[in-house]
Amino acid sequence: MVQYEVTGMSCAACSARVEKAVGQLPGVTACSVSLLTNSMGVEGSVGAEEIIRAVEAAGYGASVKGAGKESRSGGVSRAEEALADRETPVLKKRLWYSLGFLIVLMYISMGHMMWGWPMPSFFAHNHVAGGLLQLLLTGIIMVINQKFFISGFKSLWNKAPNMDTLVALGAGASFVYSTYALFAMTDAQVHGDMESVMAYMHEFYFESAAMILTLITVGKMLEARSKGKTTDALKSLMKLAPETAVIVKDGVELQVPVDQVKKGDIFVVRPGESIPVDGIVVEGSSAVNEAALTGESIPVDKAQGDQVSAATINQSGYLRCEASRVGEDTTLSKIIQMVSDAAATKAPIAKVADKVSGVFVPVVIVISAITIVGWLMAGESFGFALARGISVLVISCPCALGLATPVAIMVGNGVGAKNGILFKTAVSLEETGKMQIVALDKTGTITKGEPKVTDVFPAAAIEKEEFIRMAASLEAKSEHPLARAVMEYAKECGLSWQEVTDFTALPGNGLEGKLEGAGLTGGSLSFIGSRIALTKEERKQAETLAESGKTPLLFTRDAQFLGMMGVADVIKEDSPGAVKELQKMGIRVVMLTGDNEKTARAIGAQAGVDEVIAGVLPDGKEAVIRSLQKQGKVAMVGDGINDAPALTRADMGIAIGAGTDVAIEAADVVLMKSRLSDVPAAIRCSRSTLKNIHENLFWAFFYNVIGIPLAAGIWIPVFGWQLNPMFAAAAMSLSSFCVVTNALRLNLVSIYDGRKDKKIMQKVHKESEVKEMQKTMKIEGMMCGHCEATVKKCLEALPQVEEAVVSHEAGTAVLTLSGEISEEELRKTVEDKDYKVLGIE
């Protein structure tokens, strides 16, 4: 997505016009314009020059974000520049000048003429001179606020009227009619018709024109200040980025601007200093406060080989690091870019407001014209009819409609970022709270992902130390977490291992290799059980380990049983609580794991999940998610490379613990901490934001539905309610301010407080309903991935079988059926392929 800065936009009608102009260009696949940040995100193959020309043809200005600007720290400074509040100082200056002349004007038009406040005798007895002074003061205020007229009439000329058009028409009509009344009064005074002079004096609307412009400026300034506060969370994050770094060159420490640090440079960080760029510790150890990125207040210990991130603070020791990511590639820059991109995208709920905004201003102009004609036909004076028409123009507020969604999205994103929860798009922020099922990967998500060897049972004919040494030798070439656990255990026992040859890893099954000419094999109970004959005692021992939530690893040498180890992955402290919170929200929690059924159910029981799906190989997770999606909207939570397909397939992919780069790319939501409790927090943040958007949209629609008829004067015959154009302008000013202020209330939401959680009744298919269309086959004889593929292919060839999820490790095939099929037919289909069906449930 290429981001552009857009100038000249004042309301939702403007952003809709720009979006339409760019979206129509051939080659543009997506275009999203943000009124809040005056930015535009464009995807497609169209060049920047063509896009800028399209925006300019629509009557606005555009430039590529960050083009031609010097960077202090890559992406950070550019994002900070984009979020800088440039509007408020300009509007404040305009407001003070306008108020100065308005006070004098109001003294003359209201104070002197209505309440007899003193004036110099020349003006007091010369009504034309007083009128000319009002004309002059109003003209000055109009010049000060000329932006409304330039933008308004330019938009009208381009057939895309906006909020400025309404203000310009309202204030301009007041001024023109008052000028006509002044000339008519002058003519009457020349002819000595004092009665007409006094009548025309009451037709002056100079103060209305000036007051409209000043009050709209007040509203715009309040709105700009509030909009500035919506990005406070991001701005505070940007300020943490250090401006300088101390690098080591030829043994000498040099302080340089952070943008001059290159990948591979050695930099040093002393206690109390911020880490300038992402790097790897090459010397020293310390505790680093990572609260800026993760929201976690407890410092993290760092030693040689550990990674450190920009903007985190070195608290205790001296660190010498090698720069690994600099400029726009640092974690901090990526976070800011991610949140900035999210602000530039549009939530689906905003489309309603955009459609209304696109036709809102022309409709209001038509209503205003009808109002004037209607009152004239009713026999009222032109001045009275004009006042009603002007009130309609200035009370109507497309801004409130246009801001209702983006301000809430920006604040919601800021709240999430402050707590280490990053929503990549506005869609992900809106949709996360609508999830009905949360699928959790077991390793690294529910558990710590750091398994430990808990039990060792060598065979009778081998010493324990010799068994551990051989097991570690075989596992040494594997990258699986269970392999690391075995090696760590060998280290703790003070044992070394030898290098095996002819090493082969069979994903989801086990390992093979040769040590001193003997063939070593290691793996799960089903894998080893398919290679050698295990005794009842050995099988029972493995099953006992599995039932207690441990993974049994069995080893053989030359087809002779060597022994087994029990390996357990410790469950995270916050996992049961997080699962309980999700369930309180009305969400069904499912755990996915490659473990055998017994081990999986033991861990699932500890975590308290609703359903456990065991024996899922890495490439089978995506199929499971597809199956779950038939029951409701699914969020997948994972942390590894093998989770990427499932994260992409799910309605909402959530990467936990800042996992791998691949997982982050595939995910819609990124959780910077490795805490499962951030999942319910992300859902709360989404739900709070969506609720706030609904409140804003209700206010914006309600305000216009009530305000426009009141301004048009339809209640005058019934209740005598008559709205002065000045009060209409005040109401318009406050409407946008109210919407933005309401969005700022999101900053007060505690996303970790579950006391106010509401159990949303979601139409999720109950497990019993699903089982009616599912059958589970117990199959014997499957030994590898090829066997799985064979069984899957033959079952899915049956017309009634929509999908078959086959696991040779669990010895099962879970079938999703589209119609009735006999067990005999299913049994025959599998047994024709030389596998034995033990049962069908």
Helices and strands as residue ranges (DSSP letters): E 2-7, H 12-23, E 28-34, E 39-44, H 48-57, E 61-64, H 75-83, H 87-106, I 107-112, H 113-115, H 121-124, H 127-144, H 146-157, H 163-190, H 194-201, H 206-230, H 232-239, E 244-249, E 252-257, G 258-260, E 266-269, E 278-283, E 286-289, H 291-294, E 300-302, E 307-308, E 313-314, E 319-325, G 327-329, H 331-344, H 350-377, H 382-395, H 398-418, E 421-423, H 426-431, G 432-434, E 437-441, I 442-446, E 452-458, H 464-475, H 481-492, E 501-506, E 510-515, E 518-523, H 525-531, H 536-547, E 551-557, E 560-568, H 575-584, E 588-592, H 597-607, E 611-613, G 618-620, H 621-628, E 634-638, G 641-643, H 644-649, E 652-656, H 661-666, E 669-671, H 678-712, H 716-719, H 725-744, G 745-748, H 767-772, E 774-780, H 785-796, E 801-807, E 812-817, H 823-831, E 836-840
